Amino acid sequence: MHTISNHSEKFEFLLNDYEDAVVRFEEQDGQNVWYLKFKGEKEFQVERSHRLVADAILENVQITKEEYEAF
């Protein structure tokens, strides 16, 4: 499992409940790559600075891989 540290918290899949979106990241060649997905839609790659990613990190609602895939 790839994780990233945020104020000593580690995560891989996050929920942005307000925007009805989920965020995922994975490490590729030493870089974190971020993905955003809206309910019932396909994920797409975004920058970490994307507002919805930043909001999800701040909310810090972690979800499982299964919850992400079913979203």
N, C-alpha and C positions, 0 to 999 in steps of 0.2 A: 504494500500500500504506500503510495506517495503522499506525503503530507507537507504542509507548510506551517510555519510557526507565526502566530499573531498574538502578541502579548502572552506568550507561553501556551496558547491554545493551538491545537493541531486540527486540521480539517482537510477534507478532500471534496465533499459535497455539501453545499449550503443551500438553504431555502431563503428566498426573498419573498416572504408572505405577502407583503403589501402590494408588490407588483405581480404576484402570481407567477413567479419565475424561480428557477433553480440555477445554481452555478456549480461548475465542476472545474477542477484543474488537474493537470498531470505534468510531470517533469519530462521534458524532451531535450536531450543533449545538454543537460545542465540548466535549462531554462524552464520556468513555469509557464505553461500555456493554459489560458482560461477559456471556458466555454459557457455560454448562456443558453437557457432553454425555457420557453414559455409553455404552459400547460397544453399538452396535445400536439406540440410542434417539434420540429427537429432542432437539435442544438446547432449553434454556430459559434465560431471563434471570435473572441473580443479581447480587448486590452484590459489589463488589471485596473486601469484608471477609469473604465466604463462606470458610470454612475450606479447602475444596478449591481455590479460586482462589488463596488465599494459599500453600498448599502447592505448587501448580504454579509459582507465581512463584519460590518459594524453590528448587525443583528445577531450574528454568530449562532444561527439555528442550524445545527448539523443534522444531516439526513444520511440514510444508508444508500449504497449503490442501487439497491433494489427500488427504493423510494424514488431515486432520481430517474431510473429507467422507466418507471411506471408513470411518471409525471406527465 
